[in-house]
Amino acid sequence: ASPAEALASAAASAATGAAAGCGLARNPSASAGKWPPAEPTVFTNLTDGWRAQQWRHRDTFLEEMGTWEQTLSTFVRDAWLQIVDASGGVVDHPVDVSLAEYLKLSAGLRRNVFLFARYEVEERGASHDNGPSHHDHGHSHGGIDHGHGHGHEGHHHGQSHGDDAPRHDPEHGQQHSHSELDDDSNGGSLGHRDGHGQGHGDGHRLERRRRFFEALGSGYDTPPGVSDELKIFAMDGLGSGHGMHRHTAAWLAQIAGRKVWWLAPPLPPSEGQEAVNAAGHPVFPYKDLSEDEGAWACAWLLQPSLVPQVASAHICTQGPGEVLVLPEGWWHATCSLDEFNIAVGGQGSRPSET
């Protein structure tokens, strides 16, 4: 069988095999402990009434959101998030496709390529454009934040744009150069970083990201008690996902498709400190992961014997309408089981007031 056929078969097996279950606590009562929960937990009752439930139907979602663009990304074992082009090759500048285009690209490419966007709203009311960057490789899947990088999004108008190609501005009916909208050519988004590792995009980029998350946010509400500091959108195809990593507390609501999670607890202090790699990221402490399996956890569906044997570890398949809450420091990796897979979420330490 071809790799694509083998992966499709493994995904089908995961839907009925060991990965189909979920070793996580589900829907604990308020009396069971503090909120958010101290261990990874799945909730099936937090998305009731969300308009986004309609988006599990591909045509409905694409009719409403399909023209928005996001940056193509992949996951690399040591560097974590990396920007890629339409062939899946790593590049040093954002390559944007519409959400509708991504579905076609993903189905034909059969490589670990996904869309990911973040939007941070600070207490003082300012916002940051927190898409992926080849400089600090930040990203979040279901709240994955590996540092604050840069991306770009806007509306798609039926064609790809090179770095210097004119880009039509849907708000003003004008054409602008790539550098005017994205500020990539002069280092404004990929060169200048503040103390938090964030790049500073220009006003056009920030406004477009704000508008995208405003449109997205019309379909859901942040669950009570979890953080809304950093808003997240993730879109995956069959067999795409994120390798092992960890970060601050997060939550992810699966809107369409299914996603397998592998989760392992933080390294106990009694066992020492985690190593840090050359890219500045912590190293998974429970197994020396090869570059392939460290970048692509779906390999564990194809060869389950590779799955690290860790006490208190979990495997869980998250389905549409389910919210997974992830405490700070928990290691996790994911693999999408469906061609159409979308999720929204948040990350951070400050609980929401809703």
Sequence and secondary structure as in RCSB ss.txt:
>XXXX:A:sequence
ASPAEALASAAASAATGAAAGCGLARNPSASAGKWPPAEPTVFTNLTDGWRAQQWRHRDTFLEEMGTWEQTLSTF
VRDAWLQIVDASGGVVDHPVDVSLAEYLKLSAGLRRNVFLFARYEVEERGASHDNGPSHHDHGHSHGGIDHGHGH
GHEGHHHGQSHGDDAPRHDPEHGQQHSHSELDDDSNGGSLGHRDGHGQGHGDGHRLERRRRFFEALGSGYDTPPG
VSDELKIFAMDGLGSGHGMHRHTAAWLAQIAGRKVWWLAPPLPPSEGQEAVNAAGHPVFPYKDLSEDEGAWACAW
LLQPSLVPQVASAHICTQGPGEVLVLPEGWWHATCSLDEFNIAVGGQGSRPSET
>XXXX:A:secstr
  HHHHHHHHHHHHHHSGGGSB SEES  GGGS SS SS EEESSSSTT GGGGGGSHHHHHHHHTTBEEEEEEE
ETTTEEEEB TTS B SS  EEEHHHHHHHHHHH SS EEEEEEEE TTS EEE    TTT    SSS  SS   
    B  SS   TTS EEETTTTEEE HHHHH TTTTTTTT B TTS B   HHHHHHHHHHHHHHHTT    TT
SB SEEEEEEE TT    SB  S EEEEEEES EEEEEE    GGG    B TTS B  SSS   HHHHH TTHH
HH GGGS   TT EEEEE TT EEEE TT EEEEEE SSSEEEEEEE SSB   
